[in-house]
């Protein structure tokens, strides 16, 4: 399934980015990111995948209720290991299955909504979510003086569109 391949390749890119950083760079608070560090942004996107993995077992996913594991945001090795566990899960996926998406869009507590979804739809969502968070991470990487791909954090449709303009 192409969706599994694309998610795995994107997660490989995330691992490469994490490996390219020092511990100091991974944890450095960046004023450009409102005092957040790159580790926090990596944790955020990794945890969405973890929620799908956990939700698959329960046929229910809630990104709002994710664990927020401080180890992912502070320990690069732990973050990479977390990604590899997600990739093992992805590689074991054999078919699309129904899954309920639980979200609270209110500013008050306990206003959960249950929306019928599927594993593949959620994988499509986290792929797009990851790409957009990589755009934020790209800003942080540039502020640290790192060289980054011009396509980092850019949607595949935009990459294809830009390529079509060059070919004309």
N, C-alpha and C positions, 0 to 999 in steps of 0.2 A: 504494500500500500504506500503510495507516494507520500501521504501525510505523515506516516511513521518515519519514512526516510528523511523528509524535510525537517521534522522535529529533531531527529537524531543529529543531522548535520548542523543545525542551529546550536544544539547543545554542545557539539564538538567545538564550534566557534566560541561559545561561552567559556568552555574549559581552557581553550588556548588563550583567551583574553586574561582569565584569572591567572594562568601560569606565567603570563608575561609581566605580571606585577610583582613587586616586592611586598612583603608583609606591611611595610610602612605605607606604601602607596594604596594598598587595599583598604587600610584602616584610616587613612588620613582624612580628616574632616575638610570638606571643600566649601568655601564660602559661595562659590558659584552654584553649588547644589544645596543652598540654604543650610549649610552645616552638616549635611549628610555625607557619608563616605561611599565609595564604590561598593564596598562589601554589603552595605545595606541594600543597594539596588540589585546586586547579584542575588542576595538572599530572597528578596521579594520575588523575582522572576523564577528562581528555582523552586520556591515553595508552592507556586501555582501548579507546577508539574507534580510535586509531591502530593498535593491535594487531589489531583486526578488519580494518582496511583492509589491513595488511601480510599478515595471515594468509589473507585471501581469495585472494591471489595464490598462496599455497603450500598452500591447503586445510588449514591448520593454524593454530590460535591458541593462544598461551600468554601469559596476562597476567603470569605469574611472571617471564618473560624479557624484559619490556618494557625499552626503552632507558633510561628515567628521565632525560629531557632537561632539564638544569638551565635551559636557555633558556626553557622553558615556565613554569617556576616563578618566574623572576626578571624576565621581560620580557613585559609585558602585550600589546604589539603582536605579538610572536612567538606568544604563546598564542592570540590571536585569529586570526592567520593559520593556525595549526595547526588550529583548529576549522573554518575555512573550507575547508581542504583535505579534511577529513573530510566536511564537508557536500557537497562536490563528488562525493566517492566515493559517499556515500549516494544522491545524486540520480541517479547512473549505475546503481544496482542495479536490475536488471530482474526477477530471480527469486531464489527461495530456492535455495541450493546446499548440498550436504553439506560439512561442515568438521569436522576433528578438533579437539577441545579437549584441550589438554595441561596437566596440573597436577601439582604435587607437594604432597601434603597431609601429608607426613611432616616430622619435624624433622631428618631426615638428608638428605644430598645424593643426587641421582640416583635418586629414587624416582618418576619421572614415571609418570603414568597417562594413557592415551589413551582419551578418551570420545567416541563418535560424537555429533556435534551437527549444527547447520545454521547458516547465516548468520543467518537470522531469529531462531533461538533465542538466538544470541549477541547480537544487537541488542536482544532483549527483556531479556537479562541486563544489558547495559551501561546500558540505560535505567533499570532499577531501581537499579543500582549508582550511577548518577549522582544520582538523586533522593536516595538516602540520604547520599551525600557532600555534597549541597547542604544537608542538615540540619545537618551539621557546619559547613559554611561559613556557614550562617545564624547559628549561635552566635557565630562570629568577627565577622560583620558587625554583629550587635547589640552586641558588646563594643566595637566601634569607633564606636558611636553612629549606625549607619546604619539607615534605615527599610527594612524588608523585608516582602514579602508574607507573610501568614499561611500561605499555601499553599506557600511555598518549602520544599523538602525533604520534602514530604508526598506520599505515594503517591496516584495518581489515584483508586484505589478508596476511600481515606479521604476525599478531597475530595468525591467523589460521595456518600458516606455522610453526611458532615457537612451537605452541601446538602440531603439528604433530610430531615434532622432539622429544619432551618430551615423547610422547606416545610410541615411537618405542623402 
